[in-house]
Amino acid sequence: DQKIKKNFKSFNAQFPPDKVFNSMAPEFVSERRKQLQTYLDDAMAVPEIAAFRELHDFLGIPTYLKELEEEQADQAQKERKRTAKPEDDRPETYLRMIERAKLDGSR
């Protein structure tokens, strides 16, 4: 919770309180588990927190971050292709050949 609050100041969900006495009572354990799940759900609903490497390490899910990074890279590549001009994909030598043909007046 401290690292999340330090790195994501706008996240203000309350971490469930712990108690020293009777902390293993079944009712307390069940209620605390629900509260922790709610806290984690709230945290994971924030994309920046969901991608926070230290949280993944703490939860033991480092592969999620790798998959997320791969997905983001794929999306970025698709966006580049979507916004790219056709000449961006052509090799420079091909462009030079076209320019030479234009200058020569041939096709």
Backbone as CSV, one residue per row, in Angstrom:
resi,resn,N_x,N_y,N_z,CA_x,CA_y,CA_z,C_x,C_y,C_z
1,ASP,0.827,-1.198,0.000,0.000,0.000,0.000,0.866,1.255,0.000
2,GLN,1.941,1.246,0.771,2.798,2.437,0.845,3.426,2.761,-0.506
3,LYS,3.904,1.755,-1.207,4.531,1.995,-2.511,3.502,2.470,-3.527
4,ILE,2.303,1.919,-3.463,1.253,2.365,-4.383,0.904,3.816,-4.098
5,LYS,0.702,4.143,-2.828,0.344,5.522,-2.460,1.471,6.493,-2.807
6,LYS,2.706,6.053,-2.645,3.850,6.912,-2.956,3.945,7.194,-4.460
7,ASN,3.728,6.165,-5.264,3.877,6.298,-6.716,2.618,6.784,-7.430
8,PHE,1.464,6.620,-6.797,0.199,6.994,-7.422,-0.611,7.803,-6.412
9,LYS,-0.257,9.045,-6.284,-0.838,9.912,-5.254,-2.340,10.112,-5.407
10,SER,-2.866,9.990,-6.600,-4.302,10.190,-6.798,-5.123,8.968,-6.369
11,PHE,-4.474,7.831,-6.144,-5.184,6.620,-5.709,-5.443,6.737,-4.217
12,ASN,-6.718,6.767,-3.839,-7.019,7.003,-2.436,-7.869,5.922,-1.785
13,ALA,-7.879,4.718,-2.348,-8.601,3.619,-1.700,-7.921,3.306,-0.370
14,GLN,-8.739,2.946,0.597,-8.205,2.658,1.929,-7.803,1.192,2.041
15,PHE,-6.566,0.986,2.491,-6.080,-0.367,2.726,-6.773,-0.895,3.981
16,PRO,-7.286,-2.131,3.950,-8.013,-2.666,5.099,-7.135,-2.716,6.350
17,PRO,-7.666,-2.276,7.467,-6.876,-2.291,8.700,-6.625,-3.710,9.191
18,ASP,-5.531,-3.873,9.856,-5.164,-5.150,10.453,-5.430,-5.039,11.937
19,LYS,-5.536,-6.174,12.615,-5.666,-6.106,14.068,-4.753,-7.133,14.688
20,VAL,-4.277,-6.804,15.871,-3.294,-7.649,16.546,-3.966,-8.823,17.237
21,PHE,-5.036,-8.561,17.986,-5.702,-9.614,18.742,-6.826,-10.234,17.921
22,ASN,-6.961,-11.530,18.050,-8.000,-12.290,17.333,-7.887,-12.148,15.812
23,SER,-6.692,-11.940,15.330,-6.519,-11.743,13.896,-6.701,-13.026,13.090
24,MET,-6.774,-14.161,13.763,-6.983,-15.423,13.057,-8.403,-15.947,13.225
25,ALA,-9.264,-15.159,13.839,-10.658,-15.568,13.983,-11.268,-15.705,12.591
26,PRO,-12.005,-16.776,12.333,-12.549,-17.011,10.987,-13.361,-15.843,10.426
27,GLU,-14.142,-15.183,11.276,-14.951,-14.060,10.801,-14.054,-12.911,10.350
28,PHE,-13.015,-12.642,11.145,-12.098,-11.552,10.797,-11.345,-11.874,9.513
29,VAL,-10.861,-13.106,9.404,-10.098,-13.519,8.223,-10.968,-13.402,6.971
30,SER,-12.201,-13.852,7.062,-13.103,-13.788,5.917,-13.391,-12.338,5.514
31,GLU,-13.677,-11.494,6.495,-13.968,-10.093,6.210,-12.743,-9.379,5.648
32,ARG,-11.585,-9.640,6.221,-10.357,-8.992,5.747,-10.028,-9.444,4.329
33,ARG,-10.248,-10.708,4.022,-10.005,-11.211,2.667,-10.881,-10.456,1.665
34,LYS,-12.145,-10.243,2.014,-13.049,-9.500,1.133,-12.568,-8.060,0.958
35,GLN,-12.143,-7.448,2.050,-11.662,-6.065,1.985,-10.384,-5.961,1.152
36,LEU,-9.481,-6.930,1.329,-8.245,-6.929,0.539,-8.542,-7.121,-0.939
37,GLN,-9.510,-7.989,-1.242,-9.886,-8.212,-2.639,-10.469,-6.946,-3.249
38,THR,-11.298,-6.242,-2.494,-11.871,-4.984,-2.968,-10.775,-3.957,-3.222
39,TYR,-9.825,-3.873,-2.295,-8.706,-2.941,-2.454,-7.910,-3.279,-3.711
40,LEU,-7.604,-4.552,-3.881,-6.827,-4.982,-5.051,-7.602,-4.741,-6.340
41,ASP,-8.906,-5.006,-6.331,-9.735,-4.735,-7.516,-9.704,-3.253,-7.866
42,ASP,-9.820,-2.401,-6.842,-9.772,-0.950,-7.073,-8.416,-0.537,-7.646
43,ALA,-7.352,-1.107,-7.110,-6.006,-0.773,-7.581,-5.807,-1.235,-9.027
44,MET,-6.235,-2.435,-9.326,-6.032,-2.984,-10.665,-6.936,-2.324,-11.707
45,ALA,-7.944,-1.582,-11.264,-8.810,-0.865,-12.200,-8.123,0.376,-12.762
46,VAL,-7.013,0.772,-12.144,-6.231,1.921,-12.613,-5.114,1.358,-13.498
47,PRO,-5.129,1.637,-14.816,-4.154,1.016,-15.716,-2.694,1.201,-15.292
48,GLU,-2.356,2.373,-14.784,-0.971,2.614,-14.382,-0.579,1.732,-13.201
49,ILE,-1.517,1.519,-12.276,-1.230,0.641,-11.138,-1.212,-0.812,-11.596
50,ALA,-2.125,-1.161,-12.493,-2.170,-2.534,-13.004,-0.869,-2.916,-13.696
51,ALA,-0.161,-1.934,-14.241,1.109,-2.191,-14.924,2.314,-1.969,-14.017
52,PHE,2.088,-1.658,-12.752,3.168,-1.349,-11.807,3.964,-2.621,-11.497
53,ARG,5.217,-2.626,-11.917,6.066,-3.827,-11.806,6.190,-4.335,-10.369
54,GLU,6.330,-3.454,-9.415,6.501,-3.889,-8.026,5.253,-4.594,-7.505
55,LEU,4.090,-4.175,-7.951,2.866,-4.856,-7.549,2.839,-6.262,-8.138
56,HIS,3.258,-6.388,-9.361,3.303,-7.714,-10.008,4.271,-8.627,-9.279
57,ASP,5.425,-8.080,-8.928,6.393,-8.883,-8.196,5.815,-9.334,-6.855
58,PHE,5.147,-8.417,-6.146,4.543,-8.726,-4.851,3.480,-9.816,-4.988
59,LEU,2.676,-9.710,-6.050,1.610,-10.686,-6.258,2.099,-11.965,-6.929
60,GLY,3.339,-11.954,-7.389,3.901,-13.142,-8.028,3.392,-13.355,-9.436
61,ILE,3.107,-12.265,-10.154,2.602,-12.386,-11.525,3.454,-11.586,-12.498
62,PRO,4.762,-11.809,-12.522,5.614,-11.021,-13.420,5.323,-11.259,-14.900
63,THR,4.756,-12.390,-15.249,4.485,-12.640,-16.667,3.387,-11.735,-17.189
64,TYR,2.491,-11.285,-16.331,1.420,-10.376,-16.756,2.012,-9.104,-17.344
65,LEU,3.036,-8.577,-16.700,3.651,-7.347,-17.179,4.274,-7.562,-18.552
66,LYS,4.925,-8.692,-18.734,5.533,-8.982,-20.029,4.457,-9.051,-21.113
67,GLU,3.355,-9.723,-20.815,2.263,-9.812,-21.782,1.657,-8.448,-22.058
68,LEU,1.531,-7.639,-21.016,0.997,-6.289,-21.173,1.918,-5.444,-22.046
69,GLU,3.220,-5.534,-21.808,4.178,-4.778,-22.615,4.118,-5.214,-24.076
70,GLU,3.993,-6.530,-24.310,3.903,-7.026,-25.684,2.624,-6.519,-26.353
71,GLU,1.530,-6.520,-25.616,0.264,-6.029,-26.159,0.349,-4.543,-26.482
72,GLN,0.970,-3.774,-25.581,1.126,-2.342,-25.824,2.020,-2.090,-27.030
73,ALA,3.072,-2.879,-27.186,3.958,-2.734,-28.340,3.211,-3.061,-29.630
74,ASP,2.387,-4.118,-29.597,1.587,-4.469,-30.771,0.621,-3.349,-31.126
75,GLN,-0.022,-2.777,-30.116,-0.960,-1.684,-30.362,-0.237,-0.470,-30.937
76,ALA,0.943,-0.177,-30.415,1.715,0.955,-30.918,2.119,0.725,-32.377
77,GLN,2.510,-0.503,-32.698,2.890,-0.818,-34.073,1.688,-0.692,-35.010
78,LYS,0.519,-1.176,-34.549,-0.682,-1.047,-35.372,-1.036,0.423,-35.582
79,GLU,-0.873,1.232,-34.557,-1.169,2.660,-34.674,-0.198,3.331,-35.640
80,ARG,1.084,2.943,-35.572,2.064,3.510,-36.512,1.696,3.137,-37.938
81,LYS,1.289,1.884,-38.156,0.902,1.463,-39.501,-0.345,2.195,-39.973
82,ARG,-1.273,2.421,-39.038,-2.515,3.096,-39.395,-2.262,4.540,-39.802
83,THR,-1.326,5.191,-39.137,-1.082,6.604,-39.408,0.072,6.849,-40.380
84,ALA,0.757,5.789,-40.776,1.908,5.943,-41.671,1.461,6.278,-43.085
85,LYS,2.300,7.016,-43.758,2.075,7.315,-45.168,2.607,6.130,-45.968
86,PRO,2.041,5.870,-47.132,2.510,4.724,-47.927,4.014,4.774,-48.205
87,GLU,4.539,5.968,-48.415,5.975,6.051,-48.731,6.862,5.722,-47.532
88,ASP,6.289,5.734,-46.334,7.086,5.404,-45.150,7.537,3.948,-45.152
89,ASP,6.755,3.066,-45.812,7.078,1.646,-45.816,7.996,1.238,-46.957
90,ARG,8.200,2.119,-47.905,9.033,1.785,-49.056,10.509,1.963,-48.719
91,PRO,11.308,1.093,-49.222,12.745,1.272,-49.012,13.218,2.563,-49.678
92,GLU,14.206,3.150,-49.104,14.719,4.413,-49.633,15.184,4.244,-51.082
93,THR,15.777,3.125,-51.415,16.261,2.906,-52.781,15.105,2.912,-53.771
94,TYR,13.972,2.393,-53.405,12.802,2.390,-54.267,12.343,3.824,-54.520
95,LEU,12.348,4.640,-53.479,11.959,6.043,-53.640,12.933,6.766,-54.573
96,ARG,14.211,6.478,-54.413,15.194,7.117,-55.306,14.965,6.706,-56.756
97,MET,14.606,5.454,-56.980,14.349,4.967,-58.328,13.152,5.702,-58.938
98,ILE,12.131,5.914,-58.167,10.958,6.647,-58.653,11.328,8.091,-58.986
99,GLU,12.080,8.723,-58.108,12.491,10.110,-58.343,13.335,10.212,-59.613
100,ARG,14.227,9.246,-59.808,15.044,9.241,-61.016,14.182,9.086,-62.265
101,ALA,13.174,8.216,-62.173,12.274,8.008,-63.320,11.493,9.278,-63.627
102,LYS,11.086,9.986,-62.601,10.372,11.251,-62.817,11.278,12.268,-63.496
103,LEU,12.513,12.337,-63.056,13.468,13.281,-63.643,13.784,12.928,-65.088
104,ASP,13.862,11.629,-65.381,14.162,11.170,-66.726,12.949,11.250,-67.633
105,GLY,11.769,11.357,-67.035,10.537,11.405,-67.834,10.067,10.038,-68.262
106,SER,10.661,9.007,-67.719,10.229,7.649,-68.088,9.355,7.075,-66.976
107,ARG,8.715,5.967,-67.291,7.857,5.314,-66.299,8.386,4.001,-65.902
